[in-house]
Amino acid sequence: MKTARGFTLVEIAVALTIIALLSVGAIGTLQMAMLRARIAETQDALREAREAVTAYAVANRSLPCPAVSAIDGSEQSRAGGSCASRRGLLPWTTLGVRGLDGWGNRLGYVVSSGMVKSPAGRIALSDVGSLRIIARNAAGTPSDIVTQTAVAYALWSHGENGRGATTAVGTLIADDSTSNIDEDVNSSQPANDAEQTLYAREGSSSADAVGGEFDDLVLWESRFVLFGRMISSGQLP
């Protein structure tokens, strides 16, 4: 008569180790899939916002100002042909969009001063942009991606870490890092409103990277593309 053989402690330990390793791999794969989904959702939200802002320009012969506040998504008044602040949140209520990225935070928005007109005014072909969109070259030196005068407006998400972002209920997410220099630039309002700059560089999770860790997603619109849409609609020249 054969005696049933059970598992030894070593065999059980090996089996548990294999299960643990497989679980870690599965969790990592799931986390990566979720991150990709949220990035894709954010990119869709940015494209929707760009379409809405450009359509607003076609309908109103001016680009919109940012939202009034973190809880009021209406556009700031442009009665005098300028915004109280050119940099802030996308005016989601005025544009009729959610204005949220894949992590549920508000999209940022900054507009060139020359592209904002009073209700009686009108964008002209002579108007130029005034936004710097910059990256870092191989040596880590900041460099302009496009000509500053070519940028009509820009939109951005604060990415997965959400540092400096505003939630859907108007809460500001604290920046808990001291090394994310480029993200800080995207999160701050410059002392001189004329010096509007956004970083749009390769992402990095390393605090040792030049410019620090970075996961912001940035999208901008060329004034020439905007002019083309307005010409096609009969709003220009």
C-alpha positions as CSV (number, residue, x, y, z in Angstrom):
1,M,0.0,0.0,0.0
2,K,1.5,3.4,-1.1
3,T,1.6,6.3,1.4
4,A,0.4,9.7,0.1
5,R,3.3,12.1,-0.1
6,G,2.6,15.7,0.9
7,F,4.5,18.9,0.0
8,T,7.7,19.7,1.9
9,L,8.2,23.2,3.4
10,V,10.8,23.9,0.7
11,E,8.4,23.1,-2.1
12,I,5.7,25.2,-0.5
13,A,8.2,28.1,-0.2
14,V,9.2,27.8,-3.8
15,A,5.5,27.7,-5.0
16,L,4.7,30.8,-2.9
17,T,7.7,32.6,-4.3
18,I,6.6,31.8,-7.9
19,I,3.1,33.0,-7.1
20,A,4.4,36.2,-5.6
21,L,6.6,36.9,-8.6
22,L,3.7,36.3,-11.0
23,S,1.5,38.6,-8.9
24,V,4.0,41.4,-8.9
25,G,4.4,41.1,-12.7
26,A,0.6,41.1,-13.2
27,I,0.2,44.1,-10.9
28,G,3.0,46.0,-12.8
29,T,1.3,45.1,-16.2
30,L,-2.1,46.3,-14.9
31,Q,-0.6,49.6,-13.6
32,M,1.1,50.3,-16.9
33,A,-2.1,49.6,-18.8
34,M,-4.1,52.0,-16.5
35,L,-1.4,54.6,-17.0
36,R,-1.6,54.3,-20.7
37,A,-5.4,54.5,-20.6
38,R,-5.3,57.7,-18.5
39,I,-2.7,59.3,-20.8
40,A,-4.9,58.5,-23.8
41,E,-7.9,60.0,-22.1
42,T,-5.9,63.1,-21.3
43,Q,-4.7,63.4,-24.9
44,D,-8.3,63.1,-26.0
45,A,-9.3,65.8,-23.5
46,L,-6.6,68.1,-24.8
47,R,-7.6,67.6,-28.4
48,E,-11.3,68.3,-27.5
49,A,-10.2,71.5,-25.7
50,R,-8.1,72.6,-28.6
51,E,-11.1,72.1,-31.0
52,A,-13.4,74.0,-28.6
53,V,-11.0,77.0,-28.2
54,T,-10.4,77.2,-31.9
55,A,-14.1,77.1,-32.6
56,Y,-14.7,79.8,-30.0
57,A,-12.2,82.0,-32.0
58,V,-14.0,81.3,-35.2
59,A,-17.4,82.2,-33.6
60,N,-16.2,85.2,-31.6
61,R,-13.2,86.6,-33.5
62,S,-11.1,86.3,-30.4
63,L,-9.6,83.6,-28.2
64,P,-11.2,83.2,-24.8
65,C,-9.6,84.3,-21.5
66,P,-9.0,81.6,-18.8
67,A,-11.7,80.6,-16.3
68,V,-12.8,83.0,-13.6
69,S,-11.7,80.7,-10.8
70,A,-11.1,77.1,-9.8
71,I,-14.8,76.6,-9.2
72,D,-16.2,79.0,-11.8
73,G,-15.5,77.7,-15.3
74,S,-16.9,80.8,-17.1
75,E,-14.5,82.9,-19.1
76,Q,-13.0,86.0,-17.5
77,S,-14.4,89.2,-18.9
78,R,-12.5,90.5,-22.0
79,A,-14.6,93.7,-22.3
80,G,-11.4,95.8,-22.4
81,G,-9.7,93.5,-24.9
82,S,-7.5,91.8,-22.4
83,C,-7.7,89.2,-19.6
84,A,-7.3,89.8,-15.9
85,S,-4.7,87.0,-16.2
86,R,-3.6,85.2,-19.4
87,R,-2.7,82.0,-17.6
88,G,-5.1,79.8,-15.6
89,L,-7.6,77.1,-16.1
90,L,-9.4,76.3,-19.3
91,P,-12.8,78.0,-19.2
92,W,-14.7,74.7,-19.4
93,T,-18.2,76.1,-18.7
94,T,-18.0,78.7,-21.5
95,L,-16.6,76.2,-24.0
96,G,-19.0,73.4,-23.0
97,V,-16.4,70.8,-22.3
98,R,-15.5,68.8,-19.2
99,G,-11.9,70.2,-19.2
100,L,-10.6,67.3,-17.1
101,D,-7.6,65.1,-17.7
102,G,-7.4,61.4,-17.2
103,W,-6.7,61.8,-13.5
104,G,-9.8,64.1,-13.0
105,N,-7.8,67.4,-12.8
106,R,-8.5,70.6,-14.6
107,L,-6.6,71.4,-17.8
108,G,-4.4,74.5,-17.7
109,Y,-4.7,77.2,-20.4
110,V,-2.6,80.2,-21.4
111,V,-3.4,82.6,-24.2
112,S,-1.3,85.1,-26.2
113,S,-2.3,88.6,-25.4
114,G,-2.5,89.7,-29.0
115,M,-5.1,87.1,-29.7
116,V,-7.6,88.4,-27.1
117,K,-10.0,91.1,-28.3
118,S,-12.9,93.0,-26.9
119,P,-16.4,91.8,-28.0
120,A,-16.3,94.5,-30.6
121,G,-12.8,93.7,-31.8
122,R,-11.4,91.2,-34.2
123,I,-8.3,89.0,-34.6
124,A,-6.2,90.2,-37.5
125,L,-3.6,88.5,-39.7
126,S,-1.0,90.9,-38.2
127,D,-1.5,89.6,-34.7
128,V,1.3,87.5,-33.3
129,G,1.7,85.0,-30.4
130,S,3.6,85.6,-27.2
131,L,4.1,82.2,-25.6
132,R,7.4,80.3,-25.2
133,I,7.1,76.5,-25.6
134,I,10.5,75.0,-24.6
135,A,12.2,71.7,-24.1
136,R,15.7,70.7,-23.1
137,N,18.4,69.5,-25.6
138,A,20.7,66.6,-25.0
139,A,22.9,68.7,-22.7
140,G,19.9,69.8,-20.7
141,T,19.9,73.4,-22.0
142,P,16.4,74.9,-22.5
143,S,15.6,75.5,-26.1
144,D,12.5,76.8,-27.9
145,I,10.5,74.1,-29.7
146,V,8.7,76.7,-31.9
147,T,9.0,80.4,-32.7
148,Q,7.4,82.3,-29.8
149,T,5.3,84.5,-32.1
150,A,3.8,81.5,-33.8
151,V,1.9,80.2,-30.7
152,A,-1.6,81.4,-30.3
153,Y,-2.5,79.5,-27.1
154,A,-1.5,76.4,-25.1
155,L,-3.2,73.7,-23.0
156,W,-1.7,71.3,-20.5
157,S,-2.3,68.6,-18.0
158,H,-0.2,68.2,-14.8
159,G,0.1,64.5,-15.5
160,E,0.0,61.5,-13.2
161,N,1.7,63.1,-10.2
162,G,-0.8,66.1,-10.4
163,R,1.6,68.5,-8.7
164,G,0.2,72.0,-8.9
165,A,-3.0,70.8,-10.5
166,T,-6.6,71.8,-9.5
167,T,-9.1,69.0,-8.9
168,A,-12.6,69.0,-10.3
169,V,-14.0,70.4,-7.0
170,G,-11.5,73.3,-7.0
171,T,-8.8,71.9,-4.6
172,L,-5.2,72.7,-5.4
173,I,-2.9,69.7,-5.2
174,A,0.2,70.6,-3.3
175,D,3.7,70.3,-4.9
176,D,5.5,67.9,-2.6
177,S,8.8,68.0,-4.6
178,T,11.7,70.4,-4.6
179,S,13.4,69.0,-7.6
180,N,10.7,69.3,-10.3
181,I,11.9,72.6,-11.6
182,D,10.2,72.5,-15.0
183,E,6.9,71.4,-13.6
184,D,7.1,74.3,-11.2
185,V,7.4,76.7,-14.2
186,N,4.2,75.1,-15.7
187,S,2.4,75.4,-12.4
188,S,3.3,79.0,-11.6
189,Q,2.0,82.4,-12.7
190,P,5.1,84.5,-13.7
191,A,5.6,87.8,-11.9
192,N,5.7,89.5,-15.3
193,D,2.6,88.4,-17.2
194,A,4.3,89.0,-20.5
195,E,6.9,86.2,-19.8
196,Q,4.6,83.2,-20.3
197,T,6.6,79.9,-20.7
198,L,5.7,76.3,-20.7
199,Y,8.0,73.3,-20.7
200,A,7.0,70.4,-23.1
201,R,9.9,67.9,-22.7
202,E,10.5,64.2,-22.4
203,G,9.0,62.7,-19.3
204,S,11.2,61.5,-16.4
205,S,10.5,60.1,-13.0
206,S,14.0,60.8,-11.8
207,A,14.7,63.8,-9.5
208,D,18.3,63.7,-10.9
209,A,17.2,64.5,-14.4
210,V,18.0,68.0,-15.7
211,G,14.9,70.0,-14.8
212,G,13.8,67.3,-12.4
213,E,11.0,64.8,-12.7
214,F,8.4,65.7,-15.3
215,D,5.1,64.1,-16.6
216,D,3.1,67.2,-17.8
217,L,1.4,66.8,-21.1
218,V,1.4,70.0,-23.2
219,L,-0.5,70.9,-26.4
220,W,-0.3,74.2,-28.3
221,E,-1.9,75.8,-31.4
222,S,-0.1,77.6,-34.1
223,R,-1.5,81.1,-34.9
224,F,-1.2,80.1,-38.6
225,V,-3.5,77.1,-38.1
226,L,-5.9,79.3,-36.3
227,F,-5.8,81.9,-39.1
228,G,-6.5,79.1,-41.6
229,R,-9.6,78.0,-39.7
230,M,-10.8,81.6,-39.5
231,I,-10.2,82.2,-43.2
232,S,-12.1,79.1,-44.1
233,S,-15.0,80.3,-42.0
234,G,-15.0,83.8,-43.6
235,Q,-13.9,85.5,-40.4
236,L,-10.5,86.6,-41.9
237,P,-9.1,88.5,-43.5
